Amino acid sequence: MKVERSMLDVERSAASYAATTDYLFSLKSAGVRFGVDRMARLAEALGHPERSYPVIHVAGTNGKGSVSAMLDAIFHAAGWRTGLYTSPHLVKLGERVQVDRRLLSEDEITAYTNELRPVAEKLGAAGPDEHPSFFEFMTAMAFLQFARRKVDVGIIEVGLGGRLDATTVVQPELAVITSIGFDHTEQLGDRLDLIAREKGGIIKEDRPVVMGRLPPEAEEVIRAIAAERKAPLHSVREVFGEELDGYPETNLEGDYQRWNAATATLAARVFGQDASVIARSPAARDDAAIHLDRHGPADAGPRDDKKAPDETSIARGLKHVSWPGRWQRMQIGGRLLILDASHNPEGAQVLESNLEHLFAGTGRKPVVVTGMLGAFRAKALLEVLGRHAKEIHLTPPHQERASSYEEMEACAPAEAGGLLHRTTIEAVFPGPSVCAVGGPEDIIVVTGSIYLIGEVLARIEPGRGAGEGRLQDF
């Protein structure tokens, strides 16, 4: 009987989560809506849970996810309970909201959705554009989860841009801008100075900002915004210089990851200079205004042993970063498989460097599986792949905005024409730990959209659970 009841509970939970994701999908289908006013009203209705822990707010065209993961690892190594909010997810929606790298569970997502839905409907009654969006729902879940789990620091990655992103309602102890390049130009502008102005929107009055390696025209804008808002600015270039040898090392591969490691290192140092933040104890917070209904496991209690990140904890954290899909090496059928989300022109430059290093070390060009969203991204990526791939297998991700075969072929350079093959993700990866392209000695590289990487991971590692690609955004 106990087993039967347990099975029934599992079935009910699965049905409840299916209904939850259907509802969240309906919000996503309503479209992306930028602006912070709706999120500000939602946060206020929830008692401003995002104000109950120190926040590091991270923006950037590339590297913001890696830097966020590095900061999470650094603070964890220093004895902090960490909250990490990132987007998009690779396979499961719960990847977006993590406490000490534990994913938000399906039951927690269902419970939070049930809690937030009446609040959202009340706010939405004020007008057709007032109902919180899908991304705002996820942001609210992160804010609440971090407050209820009494995290010592919340590391919040911007969804898109900065100035008009829902996450910008936070009042961070520190803002971080990792890089500025061309992506999402339809929303952010088609010049680096315009994009920088959007990203720089996360800089708050009198709050320090750490700036990664930016192009000169973007750096000029960020410096101007920081000066206008009296925000102390800390530059990675000024601290670490130009030579890669002077940059910190990390277990994540690639020269650009050492740039990211320097950004995370400087951010941890700057954050650690504020003794009042370090001393702040979760146990001493006034949580009276926050809805404290608990979903999921109970807290282990506040961490009294946390300390300001020192050079030892920074180095230890950087050597133990977990961030899948970023030049991630795996084995599949006895062959090397590399997964790398390089989805825009700046990322394509990094990919070229990695492919050059790969060839130098192995003497072989890889068989590449790729798919992306939009001609702008496809052109930059395929130009690089045309120079470095043995074969290019075009595999559109299962997303409405995915580039078609025709669009990808039109974006490929003429000299790559003989390398191109049309296929599908299902044909290339027909089962767990199986890859159907290339020969026994070939290296396989999957690159392009992060959505493609997630779909591949779901197929080759079914233990991650069924992919939730329909709940992707941006």
Long-range contacts (C-beta under 8 A, 24 or more apart in sequence): 13-106, 13-107, 13-110, 14-106, 16-110, 17-106, 17-107, 17-109, 17-110, 20-106, 20-109, 20-110, 20-113, 20-114, 21-93, 21-468, 21-470, 21-471, 23-113, 23-117, 24-93, 24-113, 24-134, 24-137, 24-471, 25-134, 25-470, 25-471, 27-131, 27-132, 27-133, 27-134, 27-137, 28-133, 28-134, 28-470, 28-471, 28-473, 30-131, 30-133, 30-134, 31-133, 32-133, 32-135, 32-160, 32-473, 32-474, 33-129, 33-133, 34-160, 34-161, 34-164, 34-165, 34-187, 35-164, 36-164, 36-165, 36-166, 36-168, 36-169, 38-123, 38-129, 38-130, 38-131, 38-132, 38-133, 38-136, 38-166, 39-132, 39-136, 39-139, 39-140, 39-166, 39-167, 39-169, 40-169, 41-123, 41-130, 42-116, 42-119, 42-120, 42-123, 42-132, 42-136, 42-140, 43-140, 43-143, 43-169, 45-119, 45-122, 45-123, 46-119, 46-140, 46-143, 46-144, 46-290, 46-291, 47-289, 47-290, 47-291, 48-289, 48-290, 49-143, 49-144, 49-146, 49-147, 49-148, 49-290, 49-291, 50-143, 50-146, 50-147, 50-154, 50-169, 50-170, 50-171, 51-171, 52-146, 52-147, 52-285, 52-287, 52-290, 53-83, 53-146, 53-147, 53-150, 53-151, 53-152, 53-153, 53-154, 53-282, 53-285, 54-152, 54-153, 54-154, 54-172, 54-173, 54-271, 54-277, 54-280, 55-153, 55-154, 55-155, 55-156, 55-170, 55-171, 55-172, 55-173, 56-153, 56-154, 56-155, 56-156, 56-172, 56-173, 56-174, 56-175, 56-176, 56-267, 56-271, 57-156, 57-158, 57-167, 57-168, 57-170, 57-172, 57-174, 57-175, 57-176, 57-202, 58-155, 58-156, 58-157, 58-158, 58-175, 58-176, 58-178, 59-157, 59-158, 59-161, 59-162, 59-165, 59-175, 59-176, 59-177, 59-178, 59-199, 59-202, 60-158, 60-176, 60-177, 60-178, 60-179, 60-180, 60-199, 60-212, 61-178, 61-179, 61-180, 61-181, 61-182, 61-183, 61-195, 61-199, 61-344, 61-346, 62-178, 62-179, 62-181, 62-183, 62-256, 62-344, 62-346, 62-347, 62-350, 63-178, 63-179, 63-212, 63-256, 63-259, 63-260, 63-263, 64-157, 64-158, 64-176, 64-178, 64-179, 65-157, 65-323, 65-326, 66-178, 66-252, 66-257, 66-260, 66-321, 66-323, 66-326, 67-176, 67-178, 67-212, 67-260, 67-263, 67-264, 67-267, 68-155, 68-157, 69-321, 69-322, 69-323, 70-250, 70-252, 70-260, 70-261, 70-264, 70-317, 70-318, 70-321, 70-323, 71-155, 71-264, 71-267, 71-268, 72-98, 72-101, 72-155, 73-317, 73-318, 73-320, 73-321, 73-322, 74-264, 74-265, 74-268, 74-309, 74-313, 74-314, 74-317, 74-318, 75-152, 75-153, 75-155, 75-268, 75-309, 75-317, 76-100, 76-101, 76-317, 77-309, 77-313, 77-314, 77-316, 77-317, 77-320, 78-306, 78-307, 78-308, 78-309, 78-310, 78-313, 78-317, 79-303, 79-305, 79-306, 79-307, 79-313, 80-151, 80-152, 80-153, 80-303, 80-306, 81-149, 81-150, 81-151, 81-152, 81-153, 81-282, 81-300, 81-302, 81-303, 81-306, 82-151, 82-152, 82-153, 82-155, 83-142, 83-145, 83-146, 83-149, 83-151, 83-153, 83-154, 83-155, 84-155, 85-139, 85-142, 85-146, 85-154, 85-155, 85-156, 85-157, 85-167, 86-157, 87-135, 87-138, 87-157, 87-159, 87-473, 87-474, 88-450, 88-451, 88-454, 88-472, 88-473, 88-474, 89-454, 89-468, 89-471, 89-472, 90-324, 90-325, 90-450, 90-453, 90-454, 90-457, 91-454, 91-457, 91-458, 91-464, 91-465, 91-467, 91-468, 92-464, 92-465, 92-467, 92-468, 93-138, 93-468, 93-471, 96-138, 96-142, 97-138, 97-141, 97-142, 97-145, 99-145, 99-146, 99-149, 99-151, 101-322, 104-141, 104-145, 104-296, 105-296, 107-295, 107-296, 108-141, 108-145, 108-295, 108-296, 109-141, 111-293, 111-295, 111-296, 112-140, 112-141, 112-144, 112-145, 112-295, 113-137, 113-141, 115-144, 115-291, 115-293, 116-140, 116-141, 133-166, 134-471, 134-473, 135-159, 135-166, 135-473, 136-166, 139-166, 139-167, 144-290, 144-291, 147-287, 147-290, 148-290, 148-292, 148-294, 148-295, 148-299, 149-299, 150-282, 150-283, 150-285, 150-299, 150-302, 151-282, 152-280, 152-282, 152-302, 152-303, 152-306, 153-271, 158-199, 158-202, 159-473, 159-474, 160-184, 160-187, 160-188, 160-474, 161-187, 161-188, 161-198, 161-199, 161-201, 162-198, 162-199, 162-200, 162-201, 162-202, 163-197, 163-198, 163-199, 163-200, 163-201, 163-202, 164-198, 164-201, 165-201, 165-202, 168-201, 168-202, 171-204, 171-207, 172-202, 172-204, 172-207, 173-207, 173-208, 173-271, 173-274, 173-277, 174-207, 174-208, 174-209, 174-210, 174-267, 174-270, 174-271, 175-202, 175-203, 175-204, 175-207, 175-208, 175-209, 175-210, 175-231, 176-209, 176-210, 176-212, 176-263, 176-267, 177-202, 177-203, 177-209, 177-210, 177-211, 177-212, 177-214, 177-222, 178-212, 178-260, 178-263, 179-212, 179-213, 179-214, 179-346, 180-214, 180-215, 180-218, 180-222, 181-215, 181-344, 181-345, 181-346, 182-344, 182-345, 182-346, 182-376, 183-343, 183-344, 183-345, 183-346, 183-377, 184-474, 185-376, 191-217, 192-217, 192-218, 193-217, 193-218, 193-220, 193-221, 196-221, 196-222, 197-221, 197-225, 200-225, 200-226, 203-229, 203-231, 204-229, 204-231, 205-229, 205-230, 205-231, 206-230, 206-231, 207-231, 208-232, 208-233, 208-234, 208-270, 209-233, 209-234, 210-234, 210-236, 210-263, 210-266, 210-267, 210-270, 211-235, 211-236, 212-236, 212-259, 212-260, 212-262, 212-263, 213-237, 213-259, 234-266, 234-270, 236-262, 236-263, 236-266, 239-266, 240-266, 248-314, 248-315, 248-318, 249-318, 249-319, 250-318, 250-319, 250-321, 251-318, 251-319, 251-320, 251-321, 252-321, 252-323, 252-326, 252-327, 253-327, 253-329, 253-354, 254-326, 254-327, 254-350, 254-353, 254-354, 255-350, 255-353, 256-350, 256-353, 257-326, 257-327, 261-318, 264-314, 264-318, 265-314, 265-318, 268-309, 268-314, 268-317, 269-309, 269-314, 271-309, 272-308, 272-309, 272-310, 273-308, 275-308, 278-306, 278-307, 278-308, 324-453, 324-457, 325-450, 325-453, 325-454, 325-457, 327-354, 330-460, 332-433, 332-434, 332-435, 332-444, 332-460, 333-433, 333-434, 333-435, 334-440, 335-435, 335-438, 335-440, 335-441, 335-442, 335-443, 335-444, 336-443, 336-444, 337-435, 337-443, 337-444, 337-445, 337-446, 337-460, 338-366, 338-443, 338-444, 338-445, 338-446, 339-446, 339-447, 339-453, 339-456, 339-457, 340-445, 340-446, 340-447, 340-453, 341-447, 341-448, 341-449, 341-450, 341-453, 342-381, 342-447, 342-448, 343-372, 343-373, 343-377, 343-381, 343-448, 343-449, 343-450, 344-376, 344-377, 344-380, 345-376, 345-377, 345-380, 347-381, 348-380, 348-381, 348-383, 348-384, 349-384, 351-381, 351-384, 351-447, 352-384, 352-387, 352-388, 355-384, 355-388, 355-389, 355-445, 356-388, 358-443, 358-445, 359-388, 362-443, 364-390, 364-441, 364-442, 364-443, 365-389, 365-390, 366-390, 366-442, 366-443, 366-444, 366-445, 367-391, 367-393, 367-437, 367-438, 367-442, 367-443, 367-444, 367-445, 368-392, 368-393, 368-444, 368-445, 368-446, 368-447, 369-393, 369-395, 369-423, 369-428, 369-437, 369-444, 369-445, 369-446, 369-447, 369-452, 369-456, 370-394, 370-395, 370-408, 370-446, 370-447, 370-448, 370-452, 371-395, 371-396, 371-397, 371-402, 371-403, 371-408, 371-425, 371-448, 371-449, 371-452, 372-397, 372-402, 372-403, 372-408, 372-448, 372-449, 372-452, 373-397, 373-399, 373-401, 373-402, 373-403, 373-449, 373-451, 374-401, 374-403, 375-403, 375-407, 375-410, 375-411, 377-403, 377-448, 377-449, 378-403, 378-407, 378-408, 378-411, 379-411, 381-447, 381-448, 382-408, 382-411, 382-412, 382-413, 382-416, 383-412, 383-413, 385-416, 385-419, 385-447, 386-412, 386-413, 386-415, 386-416, 386-419, 389-416, 389-419, 389-445, 390-419, 390-438, 390-442, 391-419, 391-421, 391-437, 391-438, 392-416, 392-419, 392-420, 392-421, 393-421, 393-423, 393-428, 393-437, 394-420, 394-421, 394-422, 394-423, 395-423, 395-424, 395-425, 395-428, 395-452, 397-425, 397-448, 397-449, 397-451, 397-452, 397-455, 397-469, 398-425, 398-451, 398-455, 398-469, 399-449, 399-451, 399-469, 399-472, 402-449, 402-451, 425-452, 425-455, 425-456, 425-459, 426-459, 429-456, 429-459, 429-460, 431-459, 432-459, 432-460, 432-461, 432-462, 433-460, 434-460, 435-460
